[in-house]
Amino acid sequence: MNTMKKMLLVALLVVLMVVPLFAQGSKDTQKSEVSSSKGYPDGTILVWSTGQPQFRKMYYQNWIERHRDIAPGVNVEVETISTMADGQQKLAMYALSGDYNSMPEIIMLDTVGIVELSSAGMLLDLTDYYTPIADQFVDGAASDATVKGRIYGLPDAVRPQLLFYNAALFEKYDVDPSMMATFDGYYEAGKLLKERSKGEVYLSYIDPANYTWRYWGRRGLMPQANAKIWDEQGNIVIGSDPGTKLALHFLDKLNKEGLLYKTRMMQQPLYEATDEGKIATFYIGAFWDEFMRKNIKATAGDWRVMNAPVFKEVGTGGAPVSTSFCFVNTKTNEYADLFKMLWYDFQTDTPTRNAWVGEMEKINGPYSNPVAKNILADPFWQEPSAFYGGQSFRKAEGDGLANASKNMMVTASDAEADTIISAEIEKYVAGEQNIDQAIANMDKELKLKVKKAKLP
Amino acid sequence: MLRNLKKYRIPYLFISPFFVLFLVFQLIPVVWTGYISFTEWNGLGSPTWVGMDNYTLMLQDYMVSDAIWNTVAYWLAGIVGILTFALMIALCLNSDRLKSKKFFKTTTFLPYVCASVAMGLIFGMLFDENAGLINEILVALGGGRIPWLTSSTFSKIPVIILFNWRITPWFTIIILSGLLNISKEYYEAATVDGANVFQQFFYITVPLLRNIMFFCMLTITVDTWKMFNESYILPGPGSSNTSLFQLIYQSAFKTFKLGYASALSVILILILLLISIVQFVIRRRQGEV
């Protein structure tokens, strides 16, 4: 009898330890247990996003409250992913383990993620939904979410590359900001500022880690110089590409002249140097606005924004960065239609969108220009911004999209290429190789490790 | 075998939870890693068999050799630095002359309970080339600014300092427990025989701490070879201070080359195995194991 008891006890223990390993999550069960007779089943729409999605949640939750008639028991939860690649990685891990219950319904992705995940069948095809309404949005809003002619993401933002500058410094040292319409003028402005401030003022920053490639290179100078990592067939051409030489030699020119303050991007020392008037400009995407408003205090009101400078040889402005909300193929996809409604209202409902933006400005929260033409036409989007001394940042962001450069071709090999190229740029910034050696090494390492880009 | 299993089914049942967990969480993943290392796989879809390609590439990849040498540097600096400081601090904490021992024990342990990522951010500020406190002190003393994190020459130093600073308290406590186990009678007898403090340290303390020190050395070895947070949060140019574990993470989850990352993991396992075997052989020759 005792032996029997012991065996039963041990068997029970083993079962208790093993069962959770193979058990499925309970999310579906919870959802189906309490389903609404009116519309969507009770449960939670989980959204993964980079940045500070808690601010977006304020809009989403309000929207849900206003639509209780169709979604009485539905809530929206947002989770921050550090980078879009981080989200992609987590999603891949969930898919690998077959844990569809833990996946988010919605994920914010850039082109690299969309290319990878759509080819793995992990994103819903939104072509039939978006195509009929595409005319309501700015041209090409969904082009970065289009893979082989199918649309896998609803556009959230299309943000231009801009030039932020400290107008007070330009005035103090009698340098005309309008000369920065071209990169030659940008360089000249930097030299004048340095000379007249006796070396106190730097034109901009340079990051010793991976942000130099990301913000100066991939998103900035490279597309503006029409540079290429790969040709149309996926062959590696960066070593011989004239655009790459134009872009990176310009960066080298600024750096050699000592116009760039070397410090980590998005870290306190950079903000302190900026507030101390050591940094005159930021050539960067419009997203930088939220970092400026949040971290720059002493020079608030001194900053202005203008379109990114252009290379005379190419003539096109900054390339925009698009982000899209993609619908994860969770197998059930029960909230897909509800989130489409939410997304559509966020993008096109002028009064509520404007009210939310007003709230964001009050609490220094992030927001971007809408992609819907009707909202952009509203006078609200021309209003002055205190941080920019009365200049309208919203208008400047819209203006920055004019004459945009085309983004670099994105392939499934770009995440790896970024790591390889960035390492060479970092060694260049550290002074361990010159820019020509850096370009030659990028070419060599890409040919060794990637061989040929995987085209979508 | 089957008869034995049947005869001892109750004991076997009692130990079976360990084997189930070992199988699911350790053995199968290790075997799976070995298999994946011979494939090209991005985590989605099916792996493609590529034979020895990942291992061949590893031999040509300067980032791998950088990562291995960096990790060796972290390991050696860890063994020497952590053991030296931990032993010194433990000796101080064990000293009869020290007052307020509880206070000092608590403050000594504090770095270990601080989050390494948070500390990494603070160290990043301290070692900033233009605005960091370390360089400000150097300049105030008449020296020049050192590009701690912006040059390949210096970028390992902040990582070593952060790692050693964080880990030393843990080993201090372990060594202190060893010191507390050494009977005071040995020291009293040595004092009567005329041995000075240094002689007592080298002829009593060190030999009696040998087992503890060996355990610490093994643990530091494993800790340094799987170092991630410190080098990740304090990046230097390129792969100048990347640890092997960090490179595995980057290959797997930043560039989605799970086959290559698995091949690197296999190499890491082999290195750790080799180091452990060498340490055990040395100990066995010394007659300690």
Interface residues (C-beta under 8 A of the other chain):
Chain A: T3 K6 M7 V10 A11 L13 V14 M17 V18 L21 A85 D86 Q88 Q89 A92 M93 A95 L96 E116 L117 S119 A120 M122 P208 A209 N210 Y261 K262 T263 R264 Q267 Q268 P269 E272 A273 A412 A415 E416 T419 A423 E424 E426 K427 V429 A430 G431 E432 L448 K449
Chain B: R9 I10 L13 F14 S16 P17 V20 L21 V24 N42 G43 L44 G45 L57 Q60 D61 M63 G124 M125 D128 E129 N130 A131 G132 P147 L149 T150 S151 S152 P235 G236 P237 G238 S239 S240 Q250 F253 K254 T255 F256 K257
